Amino acid sequence: MNNLKISVITVNYNNCEGLRRTMASVQEQTYANLEYIVIDGGSTDGSAEAIPQSDPQPHYWVSEQDAGIYQAMNKGIRASHGKYLLFLNSGDVFHRPDVVEKAVAEMSEGLDIYYGDALYDHHGQPETRIYPDRLDFDFFYVQNLSHQATFIARSLFDRISFYNESYRIVSDWEFFSVAICKHQASYRHLAWLITIYDVNGISSDQENYPTMNAERDAVFERHFQSFASNYSYLQTLKFKKLEQFLYIKTYPFSYKVLKAFMNFILLFLPRFRRQS
């Protein structure tokens, strides 16, 4: 597995400066068997001219109009020849030059998905996003993996589906949640930083949140209809219980009584172990 081909796919539209940073980051990678693909959406800001000027050039690139980011990502999938694919969009960069080499060394099991952690750059305010080792509906109900930090087996797209081009924002979230929660795709967490993520993307813009939430609701309705409605109720109930607990905590005497009662109950139960 140490010589398997990895395809890195960059999608870009009118982000020439970010594209140059991303291409340079990919070119700095120490892993030899790396295929680089750039899908540009017919940019008019010089991006199309910058791609062939890069040294070395991507193994495959195209600049033409498309119907959005997920159609562009699907173009990249179809053009790829790698065993695993990673989407590093314009503006995103690898955390270190040996990231791909280090990741490949961990892929001996041949799982469907290998995901790492990401550093989100909020305009100079870095935030490290560390993902859990275990992924379930509880995680995907409120979060998503970073596709910029995730190596996906090319075969998984044939088994599950390509990205849903009818959505503007959540198709990568739909893919991960359906693959893992519905089809039991195998995965492993690489507990180190893979990428530095540019937060200027469409899903990071608060003006797009209503569209994102509507698309998420459509995914739940399509794939997790009964489970999602029950889970939403449980989440609401959990939040209400937390509110009640915090309210009691504002009254010291009542809080002491509550703690004493909880400690008494725990005496008759198996030893409590905190979940990771």
C-alpha positions in Angstrom: 0.0 0.0 0.0 3.0 2.3 0.4 3.0 3.1 -3.4 -0.7 3.6 -4.0 -1.8 6.4 -6.2 -3.4 9.4 -4.5 -5.4 11.9 -6.4 -5.6 15.5 -5.1 -8.5 17.5 -6.7 -8.7 21.2 -6.6 -11.9 23.0 -7.6 -11.6 26.7 -8.3 -13.6 29.7 -9.6 -12.2 33.2 -9.7 -9.8 32.7 -6.8 -6.5 33.0 -8.6 -4.5 34.0 -5.5 -5.9 31.1 -3.5 -5.4 28.7 -6.4 -1.7 29.6 -6.6 -1.3 28.9 -2.9 -3.1 25.5 -3.2 -1.1 24.4 -6.3 2.2 25.4 -4.6 1.2 23.4 -1.5 0.4 20.3 -3.6 3.7 20.6 -5.5 5.6 20.7 -2.2 4.3 17.3 -1.2 7.1 14.7 -0.7 4.9 11.7 -1.8 5.9 10.7 -5.3 2.8 8.8 -6.6 0.5 11.7 -6.4 -1.9 12.8 -9.2 -3.0 16.4 -9.3 -6.2 17.5 -10.9 -7.5 21.1 -11.2 -11.1 21.8 -12.3 -11.7 25.5 -13.0 -15.2 26.8 -13.6 -14.3 29.1 -16.5 -12.7 31.8 -14.3 -12.1 35.3 -15.6 -9.6 36.5 -13.0 -6.4 34.9 -14.5 -6.8 31.5 -12.9 -7.0 29.7 -16.2 -3.7 31.3 -17.3 -2.1 30.5 -13.9 -2.7 26.7 -14.1 -0.4 25.9 -17.1 2.2 28.4 -15.7 2.6 26.3 -12.5 5.7 24.1 -12.3 5.0 21.3 -12.5 1.7 21.5 -14.2 -1.3 19.5 -12.9 -1.6 16.0 -14.5 -5.0 17.0 -15.7 -6.8 20.4 -15.7 -9.7 22.0 -17.4 -11.2 25.5 -17.4 -14.8 25.6 -18.5 -18.2 26.7 -17.2 -20.0 24.3 -14.8 -23.2 24.1 -12.8 -21.5 24.6 -9.4 -18.9 23.2 -7.0 -20.3 19.7 -6.9 -20.5 19.2 -10.6 -16.8 20.4 -10.7 -15.9 17.9 -7.9 -17.6 15.1 -9.9 -15.6 16.1 -12.9 -12.5 15.7 -10.8 -13.6 12.2 -9.6 -14.2 11.0 -13.2 -10.8 12.3 -14.3 -9.0 10.7 -11.4 -7.0 7.5 -11.4 -6.0 7.4 -7.7 -6.9 4.7 -5.2 -7.9 7.5 -2.8 -9.1 11.0 -3.5 -8.7 14.2 -1.5 -10.4 17.5 -2.4 -8.2 20.5 -1.6 -10.1 23.5 -3.0 -8.5 26.8 -4.0 -7.2 28.6 -0.9 -6.8 25.4 1.1 -3.3 24.1 1.8 -1.7 21.0 3.3 -0.5 21.5 6.8 3.0 20.1 6.1 4.9 18.9 3.0 4.8 15.3 4.2 1.1 15.1 4.9 0.2 12.7 2.0 3.3 10.5 2.6 2.4 10.2 6.3 -1.2 9.4 5.5 -0.4 6.7 3.0 1.8 5.0 5.6 -1.4 4.6 7.7 -3.6 3.1 4.9 -2.5 -0.6 5.1 -6.0 -1.7 6.0 -7.5 -0.4 2.8 -10.5 1.2 4.5 -13.1 3.4 2.7 -12.3 6.7 4.4 -9.3 8.1 6.3 -9.9 11.4 7.8 -7.6 13.8 9.7 -8.0 17.0 11.6 -8.0 20.5 10.1 -6.9 24.0 11.1 -9.6 26.6 10.2 -8.1 30.0 9.5 -10.8 32.6 10.5 -9.1 35.6 9.0 -6.0 35.2 11.2 -7.8 33.6 14.1 -6.9 29.9 13.9 -9.2 27.2 15.2 -8.1 23.5 15.3 -10.9 21.2 14.5 -10.2 17.8 16.0 -12.6 15.1 14.9 -13.7 12.1 17.0 -12.5 8.5 16.5 -16.0 7.3 16.3 -18.5 8.7 13.8 -22.3 8.2 14.0 -25.6 9.9 13.4 -25.1 11.9 16.6 -21.9 13.5 15.0 -23.4 14.1 11.5 -26.6 15.6 12.9 -24.7 18.7 14.0 -21.3 18.4 12.2 -19.4 17.2 9.2 -16.0 15.9 8.2 -13.7 18.3 6.4 -13.3 16.9 2.9 -10.1 18.9 2.7 -8.7 16.6 5.4 -10.3 13.3 4.2 -8.9 10.6 1.9 -11.9 8.8 0.2 -11.5 5.6 -1.6 -12.4 6.1 -5.3 -14.4 2.9 -5.3 -16.7 4.4 -2.6 -18.2 6.9 -5.1 -19.1 4.0 -7.4 -20.7 2.1 -4.5 -22.6 4.9 -2.9 -23.0 7.8 -5.4 -21.2 10.8 -6.7 -21.9 14.2 -5.2 -25.5 15.3 -5.5 -25.4 18.2 -8.0 -28.9 19.5 -7.0 -27.5 20.9 -3.8 -25.4 24.0 -3.5 -23.8 23.5 -0.1 -24.4 20.1 1.7 -23.6 17.4 -0.9 -20.3 16.4 0.8 -22.1 16.2 4.1 -24.8 14.1 2.5 -22.1 11.8 1.0 -20.3 11.3 4.3 -23.4 10.8 6.4 -25.0 8.4 4.0 -21.8 6.4 3.4 -21.1 6.0 7.1 -24.5 5.9 8.8 -26.5 4.1 6.1 -23.9 2.0 4.3 -21.5 1.4 7.1 -18.4 2.6 5.1 -15.2 1.7 7.0 -13.1 4.5 8.3 -10.3 5.5 10.6 -9.3 8.8 12.2 -5.8 10.1 11.5 -5.2 12.0 14.7 -3.1 14.8 13.3 -3.5 17.9 11.1 -4.0 17.3 7.4 -4.9 20.7 6.1 -5.4 24.4 6.7 -8.9 25.3 5.6 -9.8 28.6 4.0 -13.0 29.7 5.6 -14.0 32.0 2.7 -16.0 29.1 1.1 -19.7 29.2 0.5 -20.6 27.0 3.5 -18.8 29.4 5.8 -20.9 32.5 4.8 -23.7 33.1 7.3 -25.9 34.4 4.5 -26.0 30.9 3.1 -27.1 29.3 6.4 -30.9 29.3 5.4 -30.1 27.5 2.2 -27.7 25.1 4.0 -30.4 24.2 6.6 -33.0 23.7 4.0 -30.8 21.3 2.1 -29.9 19.5 5.3 -33.6 19.0 6.0 -34.1 17.6 2.5 -31.3 15.1 3.1 -32.9 14.0 6.4 -36.2 13.6 4.6 -34.7 11.6 1.8 -32.3 9.3 3.8 -33.2 9.4 7.5 -36.8 10.4 7.7 -38.1 8.6 10.8 -34.8 8.6 12.6 -34.2 12.3 12.2 -37.6 13.3 13.5 -37.1 11.2 16.6 -33.6 12.4 17.1 -34.6 16.0 16.8 -37.1 15.4 19.6 -34.4 13.8 21.8 -32.0 16.6 21.1 -34.6 19.2 22.1 -35.3 17.2 25.3 -31.6 17.0 26.1 -31.3 20.8 25.7 -34.3 21.4 28.0 -32.8 19.2 30.7 -29.5 21.0 30.4 -31.3 24.4 30.7 -33.0 23.1 33.9 -29.7 21.8 35.3 -28.0 25.2 34.7 -31.0 27.0 36.2 -30.7 24.9 39.4 -27.0 25.6 39.5 -27.7 29.3 40.0 -29.2 28.4 43.5 -26.3 27.0 45.6 -28.5 25.2 48.2 -30.6 23.5 45.6 -27.5 22.6 43.6 -25.9 21.0 46.7 -29.1 18.9 47.3 -29.1 17.8 43.6 -25.4 16.8 43.8 -26.0 14.9 47.0 -28.9 13.0 45.5 -27.0 12.1 42.4 -24.0 10.9 44.5 -26.4 8.7 46.5 -27.9 7.2 43.4 -24.5 6.5 42.0 -23.6 4.4 45.0 -26.0 1.7 43.8 -24.9 1.7 40.1 -21.9 0.3 38.3 -18.9 2.6 38.3 -19.5 5.5 36.0 -17.0 5.8 33.1 -16.9 9.0 31.1 -17.4 8.5 27.3 -14.7 9.7 25.0 
